[in-house]
Amino acid sequence: MQEETVVKVNTPNALAFKSALIYSIYFLALIYIFKVAGIDQNDPNSSVAERAISSIASYLPFILAIVFVQTNYKKDLGGFISFKTAFSAGFKVAAYAGLFIAVVLMLYYKVLDPAAFERLIDNAREAANGDETKLKGVEMMKSYMVFFIGFGAAITYTLFGLVTSVIGALVIKNETPVR
């Protein structure tokens, strides 16, 4: 009788999923923190400082989540990782996070705080400056706007994560030496 050993294939999927899920929960908490602090991310008249704080608080932890998964996966692989593998690990975080953030934003605007969605629509009406065509467009898109916001956030975070994953993979890669 022959005994077969099963080799466990180590993948970053679970860690990427957990990191993206934790980031999306942080993202939802950040929305409420900004609300309490009086920072409206959707206000076109917000100050440069508010926009900078918002961007740093949103994107820096996202970057750190991607790099965290890449470096931990490198440790799991014995300290060696190829560019392709490091990029793949980071991009999984970006793809999962994009999906989760889309769901979080749709849930937030439809269920958790519909008044925030109405403020968003009011800002769009105000930006139309009385132009009937633009106002009609805002009214027509109102019922679909939540989905466009979610889809836009998913695309934005995924593309930003793609770039971050490339840069992280370039820095973190450490090819296995050829013997």
Phi and psi restraints in degrees (value plus and minus 20) as a CYANA .aco file:
   2 GLN   PHI    -122.9   -82.9
   2 GLN   PSI     114.0   154.0
   3 GLU   PHI    -117.7   -77.7
   3 GLU   PSI     110.9   150.9
   4 GLU   PHI    -126.8   -86.8
   4 GLU   PSI     115.7   155.7
   5 THR   PHI    -118.7   -78.7
   5 THR   PSI     118.9   158.9
   6 VAL   PHI    -117.2   -77.2
   6 VAL   PSI     103.7   143.7
   7 VAL   PHI    -113.6   -73.6
   7 VAL   PSI     103.3   143.3
   8 LYS   PHI     -96.9   -56.9
   8 LYS   PSI     103.0   143.0
   9 VAL   PHI    -107.6   -67.6
   9 VAL   PSI     100.4   140.4
  10 ASN   PHI    -107.9   -67.9
  10 ASN   PSI      98.9   138.9
  11 THR   PHI    -143.7  -103.7
  11 THR   PSI     135.4   175.4
  12 PRO   PHI    -108.1   -68.1
  12 PRO   PSI     -11.9    28.1
  13 ASN   PHI     -77.2   -37.2
  13 ASN   PSI     -69.7   -29.7
  14 ALA   PHI     -84.0   -44.0
  14 ALA   PSI     -63.9   -23.9
  15 LEU   PHI     -86.5   -46.5
  15 LEU   PSI     -60.3   -20.3
  16 ALA   PHI     -83.5   -43.5
  16 ALA   PSI     -62.4   -22.4
  17 PHE   PHI     -82.0   -42.0
  17 PHE   PSI     -67.8   -27.8
  18 LYS   PHI     -83.3   -43.3
  18 LYS   PSI     -63.8   -23.8
  19 SER   PHI     -82.6   -42.6
  19 SER   PSI     -63.1   -23.1
  20 ALA   PHI     -86.8   -46.8
  20 ALA   PSI     -59.0   -19.0
  21 LEU   PHI     -85.7   -45.7
  21 LEU   PSI     -64.1   -24.1
  22 ILE   PHI     -82.8   -42.8
  22 ILE   PSI     -61.6   -21.6
  23 TYR   PHI     -83.3   -43.3
  23 TYR   PSI     -60.5   -20.5
  24 SER   PHI     -87.5   -47.5
  24 SER   PSI     -53.8   -13.8
  25 ILE   PHI     -86.7   -46.7
  25 ILE   PSI     -62.1   -22.1
  26 TYR   PHI     -79.3   -39.3
  26 TYR   PSI     -62.4   -22.4
  27 PHE   PHI     -80.2   -40.2
  27 PHE   PSI     -63.9   -23.9
  28 LEU   PHI     -84.7   -44.7
  28 LEU   PSI     -62.9   -22.9
  29 ALA   PHI     -82.6   -42.6
  29 ALA   PSI     -57.4   -17.4
  30 LEU   PHI     -84.0   -44.0
  30 LEU   PSI     -56.9   -16.9
  31 ILE   PHI     -78.5   -38.5
  31 ILE   PSI     -65.9   -25.9
  32 TYR   PHI     -90.3   -50.3
  32 TYR   PSI     -55.4   -15.4
  33 ILE   PHI     -83.4   -43.4
  33 ILE   PSI     -64.6   -24.6
  34 PHE   PHI     -83.7   -43.7
  34 PHE   PSI     -56.6   -16.6
  35 LYS   PHI     -83.5   -43.5
  35 LYS   PSI     -65.3   -25.3
  36 VAL   PHI     -85.8   -45.8
  36 VAL   PSI     -57.3   -17.3
  37 ALA   PHI     -97.7   -57.7
  37 ALA   PSI     -28.7    11.3
  38 GLY   PHI      62.1   102.1
  38 GLY   PSI      -1.2    38.8
  39 ILE   PHI    -117.8   -77.8
  39 ILE   PSI      96.0   136.0
  40 ASP   PHI    -123.7   -83.7
  40 ASP   PSI      89.6   129.6
  41 GLN   PHI     -87.1   -47.1
  41 GLN   PSI     -41.5    -1.5
  42 ASN   PHI    -116.0   -76.0
  42 ASN   PSI     -19.3    20.7
  43 ASP   PHI    -101.5   -61.5
  43 ASP   PSI      98.3   138.3
  44 PRO   PHI     -87.7   -47.7
  44 PRO   PSI     -35.9     4.1
  45 ASN   PHI    -118.2   -78.2
  45 ASN   PSI      -6.7    33.3
  46 SER   PHI     -89.6   -49.6
  46 SER   PSI     133.4   173.4
  47 SER   PHI     -93.9   -53.9
  47 SER   PSI     144.6   184.6
  48 VAL   PHI     -83.2   -43.2
  48 VAL   PSI     -58.0   -18.0
  49 ALA   PHI     -83.6   -43.6
  49 ALA   PSI     -63.2   -23.2
  50 GLU   PHI     -83.4   -43.4
  50 GLU   PSI     -61.7   -21.7
  51 ARG   PHI     -85.2   -45.2
  51 ARG   PSI     -59.4   -19.4
  52 ALA   PHI     -85.9   -45.9
  52 ALA   PSI     -66.1   -26.1
  53 ILE   PHI     -80.3   -40.3
  53 ILE   PSI     -65.0   -25.0
  54 SER   PHI     -80.4   -40.4
  54 SER   PSI     -65.6   -25.6
  55 SER   PHI     -86.5   -46.5
  55 SER   PSI     -65.0   -25.0
  56 ILE   PHI     -84.4   -44.4
  56 ILE   PSI     -64.6   -24.6
  57 ALA   PHI     -86.9   -46.9
  57 ALA   PSI     -47.0    -7.0
  58 SER   PHI    -105.4   -65.4
  58 SER   PSI     -67.7   -27.7
  59 TYR   PHI    -111.1   -71.1
  59 TYR   PSI     -50.5   -10.5
  60 LEU   PHI     -81.9   -41.9
  60 LEU   PSI     -67.0   -27.0
  61 PRO   PHI     -83.8   -43.8
  61 PRO   PSI     -50.6   -10.6
  62 PHE   PHI     -84.6   -44.6
  62 PHE   PSI     -66.0   -26.0
  63 ILE   PHI     -81.0   -41.0
  63 ILE   PSI     -64.4   -24.4
  64 LEU   PHI     -83.8   -43.8
  64 LEU   PSI     -55.6   -15.6
  65 ALA   PHI     -84.1   -44.1
  65 ALA   PSI     -61.3   -21.3
  66 ILE   PHI     -85.2   -45.2
  66 ILE   PSI     -68.1   -28.1
  67 VAL   PHI     -85.4   -45.4
  67 VAL   PSI     -56.2   -16.2
  68 PHE   PHI     -79.0   -39.0
  68 PHE   PSI     -67.1   -27.1
  69 VAL   PHI     -86.2   -46.2
  69 VAL   PSI     -62.1   -22.1
  70 GLN   PHI     -82.9   -42.9
  70 GLN   PSI     -65.4   -25.4
  71 THR   PHI     -90.9   -50.9
  71 THR   PSI     -58.2   -18.2
  72 ASN   PHI     -88.0   -48.0
  72 ASN   PSI     -56.1   -16.1
  73 TYR   PHI     -87.7   -47.7
  73 TYR   PSI     -55.6   -15.6
  74 LYS   PHI     -82.4   -42.4
  74 LYS   PSI     -62.3   -22.3
  75 LYS   PHI     -82.4   -42.4
  75 LYS   PSI     -61.6   -21.6
  76 ASP   PHI     -81.9   -41.9
  76 ASP   PSI     -49.2    -9.2
  77 LEU   PHI    -110.0   -70.0
  77 LEU   PSI      -9.3    30.7
  78 GLY   PHI      66.8   106.8
  78 GLY   PSI      -0.3    39.7
  79 GLY   PHI      71.5   111.5
  79 GLY   PSI     -20.7    19.3
  80 PHE   PHI    -140.0  -100.0
  80 PHE   PSI     115.3   155.3
  81 ILE   PHI    -172.2  -132.2
  81 ILE   PSI     119.7   159.7
  82 SER   PHI    -104.3   -64.3
  82 SER   PSI     144.1   184.1
  83 PHE   PHI     -78.3   -38.3
  83 PHE   PSI     -65.7   -25.7
  84 LYS   PHI     -80.3   -40.3
  84 LYS   PSI     -63.7   -23.7
  85 THR   PHI     -89.6   -49.6
  85 THR   PSI     -61.9   -21.9
  86 ALA   PHI     -85.6   -45.6
  86 ALA   PSI     -61.7   -21.7
  87 PHE   PHI     -82.5   -42.5
  87 PHE   PSI     -64.7   -24.7
  88 SER   PHI     -80.4   -40.4
  88 SER   PSI     -62.7   -22.7
  89 ALA   PHI     -82.9   -42.9
  89 ALA   PSI     -64.5   -24.5
  90 GLY   PHI     -88.2   -48.2
  90 GLY   PSI     -58.9   -18.9
  91 PHE   PHI     -88.6   -48.6
  91 PHE   PSI     -50.0   -10.0
  92 LYS   PHI     -82.2   -42.2
  92 LYS   PSI     -60.2   -20.2
  93 VAL   PHI     -81.4   -41.4
  93 VAL   PSI     -65.5   -25.5
  94 ALA   PHI     -83.1   -43.1
  94 ALA   PSI     -63.1   -23.1
  95 ALA   PHI     -86.7   -46.7
  95 ALA   PSI     -65.8   -25.8
  96 TYR   PHI     -82.6   -42.6
  96 TYR   PSI     -65.2   -25.2
  97 ALA   PHI     -83.0   -43.0
  97 ALA   PSI     -61.0   -21.0
  98 GLY   PHI     -78.8   -38.8
  98 GLY   PSI     -64.1   -24.1
  99 LEU   PHI     -84.7   -44.7
  99 LEU   PSI     -67.4   -27.4
 100 PHE   PHI     -84.9   -44.9
 100 PHE   PSI     -60.1   -20.1
 101 ILE   PHI     -87.0   -47.0
 101 ILE   PSI     -56.9   -16.9
 102 ALA   PHI     -79.6   -39.6
 102 ALA   PSI     -65.3   -25.3
 103 VAL   PHI     -85.1   -45.1
 103 VAL   PSI     -63.0   -23.0
 104 VAL   PHI     -80.8   -40.8
 104 VAL   PSI     -66.3   -26.3
 105 LEU   PHI     -85.7   -45.7
 105 LEU   PSI     -61.4   -21.4
 106 MET   PHI     -85.0   -45.0
 106 MET   PSI     -61.4   -21.4
 107 LEU   PHI     -84.2   -44.2
 107 LEU   PSI     -62.8   -22.8
 108 TYR   PHI     -81.8   -41.8
 108 TYR   PSI     -71.3   -31.3
 109 TYR   PHI     -93.5   -53.5
 109 TYR   PSI     -49.8    -9.8
 110 LYS   PHI    -109.5   -69.5
 110 LYS   PSI     -56.2   -16.2
 111 VAL   PHI    -135.6   -95.6
 111 VAL   PSI     -73.1   -33.1
 112 LEU   PHI     -93.8   -53.8
 112 LEU   PSI     -58.6   -18.6
 113 ASP   PHI    -169.0  -129.0
 113 ASP   PSI      53.5    93.5
 114 PRO   PHI     -81.0   -41.0
 114 PRO   PSI     -44.8    -4.8
 115 ALA   PHI     -84.5   -44.5
 115 ALA   PSI     -53.7   -13.7
 116 ALA   PHI     -84.8   -44.8
 116 ALA   PSI     -57.0   -17.0
 117 PHE   PHI     -86.1   -46.1
 117 PHE   PSI     -60.5   -20.5
 118 GLU   PHI     -84.3   -44.3
 118 GLU   PSI     -58.3   -18.3
 119 ARG   PHI     -83.7   -43.7
 119 ARG   PSI     -57.8   -17.8
 120 LEU   PHI     -83.1   -43.1
 120 LEU   PSI     -64.2   -24.2
 121 ILE   PHI     -85.8   -45.8
 121 ILE   PSI     -60.1   -20.1
 122 ASP   PHI     -81.8   -41.8
 122 ASP   PSI     -59.7   -19.7
 123 ASN   PHI     -82.5   -42.5
 123 ASN   PSI     -59.0   -19.0
 124 ALA   PHI     -86.6   -46.6
 124 ALA   PSI     -59.7   -19.7
 125 ARG   PHI     -84.6   -44.6
 125 ARG   PSI     -62.3   -22.3
 126 GLU   PHI     -83.5   -43.5
 126 GLU   PSI     -58.9   -18.9
 127 ALA   PHI     -87.7   -47.7
 127 ALA   PSI     -41.0    -1.0
 128 ALA   PHI     -91.7   -51.7
 128 ALA   PSI     -37.3     2.7
 129 ASN   PHI      32.2    72.2
 129 ASN   PSI      19.8    59.8
 130 GLY   PHI      58.7    98.7
 130 GLY   PSI     -20.1    19.9
 131 ASP   PHI     -89.2   -49.2
 131 ASP   PSI      96.1   136.1
 132 GLU   PHI     -79.0   -39.0
 132 GLU   PSI     -58.2   -18.2
 133 THR   PHI     -84.4   -44.4
 133 THR   PSI     -64.3   -24.3
 134 LYS   PHI     -87.3   -47.3
 134 LYS   PSI     -62.0   -22.0
 135 LEU   PHI     -82.2   -42.2
 135 LEU   PSI     -60.6   -20.6
 136 LYS   PHI     -83.7   -43.7
 136 LYS   PSI     -59.8   -19.8
 137 GLY   PHI     -82.7   -42.7
 137 GLY   PSI     -61.2   -21.2
 138 VAL   PHI     -81.8   -41.8
 138 VAL   PSI     -65.1   -25.1
 139 GLU   PHI     -85.9   -45.9
 139 GLU   PSI     -57.8   -17.8
 140 MET   PHI     -87.9   -47.9
 140 MET   PSI     -56.5   -16.5
 141 MET   PHI    -106.2   -66.2
 141 MET   PSI     -29.5    10.5
 142 LYS   PHI     -73.7   -33.7
 142 LYS   PSI     -64.0   -24.0
 143 SER   PHI     -92.7   -52.7
 143 SER   PSI     -39.7     0.3
 144 TYR   PHI    -123.6   -83.6
 144 TYR   PSI     -28.7    11.3
 145 MET   PHI     -78.1   -38.1
 145 MET   PSI     -58.6   -18.6
 146 VAL   PHI     -80.3   -40.3
 146 VAL   PSI     -59.8   -19.8
 147 PHE   PHI     -90.6   -50.6
 147 PHE   PSI     -57.0   -17.0
 148 PHE   PHI     -86.6   -46.6
 148 PHE   PSI     -57.2   -17.2
 149 ILE   PHI     -83.5   -43.5
 149 ILE   PSI     -67.1   -27.1
 150 GLY   PHI     -82.6   -42.6
 150 GLY   PSI     -65.8   -25.8
 151 PHE   PHI     -84.3   -44.3
 151 PHE   PSI     -62.0   -22.0
 152 GLY   PHI     -82.4   -42.4
 152 GLY   PSI     -62.2   -22.2
 153 ALA   PHI     -85.2   -45.2
 153 ALA   PSI     -60.6   -20.6
 154 ALA   PHI     -81.4   -41.4
 154 ALA   PSI     -65.5   -25.5
 155 ILE   PHI     -85.4   -45.4
 155 ILE   PSI     -64.9   -24.9
 156 THR   PHI     -80.6   -40.6
 156 THR   PSI     -69.2   -29.2
 157 TYR   PHI     -88.0   -48.0
 157 TYR   PSI     -55.4   -15.4
 158 THR   PHI     -87.5   -47.5
 158 THR   PSI     -63.4   -23.4
 159 LEU   PHI     -88.6   -48.6
 159 LEU   PSI     -61.7   -21.7
 160 PHE   PHI     -83.0   -43.0
 160 PHE   PSI     -59.4   -19.4
 161 GLY   PHI     -86.4   -46.4
 161 GLY   PSI     -52.9   -12.9
 162 LEU   PHI     -81.5   -41.5
 162 LEU   PSI     -69.1   -29.1
 163 VAL   PHI     -83.6   -43.6
 163 VAL   PSI     -64.1   -24.1
 164 THR   PHI     -82.1   -42.1
 164 THR   PSI     -60.0   -20.0
 165 SER   PHI     -85.1   -45.1
 165 SER   PSI     -58.9   -18.9
 166 VAL   PHI     -83.7   -43.7
 166 VAL   PSI     -68.3   -28.3
 167 ILE   PHI     -84.2   -44.2
 167 ILE   PSI     -64.9   -24.9
 168 GLY   PHI     -80.9   -40.9
 168 GLY   PSI     -61.7   -21.7
 169 ALA   PHI     -85.6   -45.6
 169 ALA   PSI     -57.1   -17.1
 170 LEU   PHI     -84.0   -44.0
 170 LEU   PSI     -57.6   -17.6
 171 VAL   PHI     -98.7   -58.7
 171 VAL   PSI     -60.1   -20.1
 172 ILE   PHI    -104.9   -64.9
 172 ILE   PSI     -43.8    -3.8
 173 LYS   PHI     -75.5   -35.5
 173 LYS   PSI     122.9   162.9
 174 ASN   PHI    -174.8  -134.8
 174 ASN   PSI      72.1   112.1
 175 GLU   PHI     -83.8   -43.8
 175 GLU   PSI     126.7   166.7
 176 THR   PHI     -86.0   -46.0
 176 THR   PSI     108.8   148.8
 177 PRO   PHI     -85.6   -45.6
 177 PRO   PSI     121.8   161.8
 178 VAL   PHI    -100.8   -60.8
 178 VAL   PSI     113.3   153.3
